[in-house]
Amino acid sequence: MTPAAACATSPRMRPDSSSLAPDFIGRLDHLRLTTTDTPWPLAVSNAQAIADHFEHRRNGNPAFYDGQIFVLRQLRRELDAIAGSFSLERFSAFLFWRDGLGTDSAALDGFATAVVRSIEGHVLVGRAALDTLNAGRIYLPGGFIDARDRRPDGTIDIDASVARELAEETGLDVARLTRVPGYIVARHSRHCCFSIEYRSPLPAETMIESVRRGLPHAGDGELTEVVAIRDADDLARYDVLAHARFLVSHVLADTV
């Protein structure tokens, strides 16, 4: 194993690191996101309970699929970056933890999102389809980090994850957008959003109409509607997920 690979698979904190506050938001030049093969104790010690809970939840939503996703096991701030350690777990184990049935004070719901802004500065968001985990709620385009986002050296490629999720959910191609340098990291409660901001040369309504034309043809689409958040009044009007509200409010206020 090369030294770089050894660093990529180590879940230990560096001596120059500290935990991230529950309501942290910041724009950073670098992310240091790695993976570990160390088993998640919560998943190991609750295997049967996890299986039973997933069966119960899937009875309520048959669309739930027990695939593999990366769970954020540890998050910390280092001198020059935000660092995190992920492990590849079954969705059922994550759901068990998310529903408050397992205890791991260090674990977080870590995911990637796109902050797409129109020429006016409005933020594009979508309403989740009824067969998804956040059914009917408004959120930023994005989703779970999965095995496709792990580089050969064991690090996580957030750019690839964001680009894929944005294309899958909205049909938007990041090649047609201008990427704002750096990454926005927003930790809110048990959620941690790793975001990339993009700027479009188009007005919000033109972007929305383009995305809407594709939604009816996506039978298994994750969005049922797209809207633009213009200001605090829009944030109050829509049923926006708390972590997305937290992030978008800072983006619109230019405080990140």
Summary of the structure (lengths in Angstrom):
residues: 256
radius of gyration: 18.1
end to end distance: 38.4
largest distance: 53.2
contacts: 818
relative contact order: 0.18
helix: 32%
strand: 31%
